[in-house]
Amino acid sequence: MRLTEITYGQALAIESYGPGFFRVGTHVLRGACLVTPWDAGPWGGMADFTTPLALLGRIDVLLVGTGREIAQVPGAFRDAMEAAGIGVEVMNSPAACRTYNVLLGEGRRVAACLLPVP
């Protein structure tokens, strides 16, 4: 098997995660967070769909990590994203972190809203 190192340029990749935190670049974020290729910061959780809506025109897909287990997102959250033309993919947070990095490495316009793993 041939392994190829992935470089992200200036984009922020998710370096690691653990109980209650995500490491993005040189930042350690505690609790729910929103990660984009250019910034990372706190997110208000499933009731906060205005924060990811501010990314309109900058992303095509929003990955939603729901913690340790996959869970449904509130209908209002999904409806708001899809009405704005932002695709929503829901998965557990570990899978969302991996998928974010893969899509980032492909140069896709992606962001991730992540709930921490306990």
C-alpha positions in Angstrom: 0.0 0.0 0.0 1.3 3.4 -0.9 0.7 6.2 1.7 0.5 9.8 0.6 0.9 12.6 3.1 -2.0 15.1 2.9 -1.2 18.8 3.2 -3.9 21.4 3.9 -2.0 24.6 3.1 -3.3 27.4 5.2 -6.6 25.5 5.9 -7.4 24.4 9.4 -7.6 20.6 9.8 -8.9 18.8 12.9 -5.8 17.4 14.5 -7.5 15.3 17.3 -10.4 15.1 19.6 -11.0 13.6 23.1 -13.4 13.8 26.0 -15.0 17.2 25.7 -12.4 18.8 23.3 -11.3 19.2 19.7 -7.8 20.2 18.6 -7.9 22.3 15.5 -4.5 23.6 14.3 -3.0 25.1 17.4 -6.3 25.7 19.2 -8.0 23.5 21.7 -11.7 24.0 21.7 -13.9 22.7 24.6 -17.5 21.9 24.1 -19.5 22.3 20.9 -17.6 24.0 18.1 -17.8 25.1 14.5 -14.8 24.3 12.3 -14.1 25.9 8.9 -11.0 25.9 6.7 -10.3 29.5 7.9 -11.5 29.6 11.5 -12.7 27.5 14.5 -14.7 28.6 17.5 -17.6 27.8 19.8 -21.0 26.8 18.5 -24.3 27.0 20.4 -25.4 23.5 19.6 -28.4 22.2 17.7 -30.5 25.2 18.6 -27.9 27.5 16.9 -28.4 27.5 13.2 -27.7 31.2 12.7 -23.9 30.7 13.2 -23.5 28.1 10.4 -25.9 30.1 8.2 -23.4 32.9 8.3 -21.2 30.6 6.1 -23.7 30.9 3.2 -21.8 31.3 -0.1 -18.5 30.0 1.5 -19.4 26.3 2.0 -21.4 23.7 0.1 -21.7 21.1 2.8 -22.0 21.2 6.5 -21.0 18.1 8.5 -22.9 17.7 11.8 -21.2 15.6 14.4 -23.7 14.5 17.1 -21.3 13.3 19.7 -20.5 9.6 20.4 -23.7 8.3 18.7 -25.4 9.4 15.6 -28.6 11.3 16.3 -31.2 13.3 14.3 -30.8 17.0 14.0 -33.8 19.2 14.7 -36.0 19.7 11.6 -35.7 23.5 11.9 -31.9 23.2 11.8 -31.9 21.0 8.7 -34.6 23.0 7.0 -32.7 26.3 7.5 -29.5 24.9 6.0 -31.2 23.3 3.1 -33.3 26.4 2.3 -30.0 28.3 2.1 -28.5 25.7 -0.3 -26.1 24.2 2.3 -26.1 20.4 2.2 -26.3 18.7 5.7 -24.6 15.4 6.5 -25.2 14.0 9.9 -22.9 11.5 11.6 -21.2 10.8 14.9 -18.5 13.3 15.8 -15.5 11.0 15.2 -16.7 10.3 11.7 -17.4 14.0 11.1 -13.9 14.9 12.1 -12.4 12.3 9.7 -14.8 13.2 6.8 -14.1 16.9 7.3 -10.3 16.3 6.9 -10.8 14.1 3.8 -13.1 16.7 2.1 -10.7 19.5 3.2 -7.8 17.6 1.6 -9.8 17.4 -1.6 -10.3 21.1 -1.6 -14.0 21.0 -1.0 -16.0 23.9 0.6 -16.8 22.2 3.9 -17.5 23.1 7.5 -18.2 21.0 10.6 -20.5 21.6 13.6 -19.3 19.2 16.3 -20.7 18.1 19.6 -18.0 16.7 21.9 -17.6 13.1 22.7 -18.0 12.5 26.5 
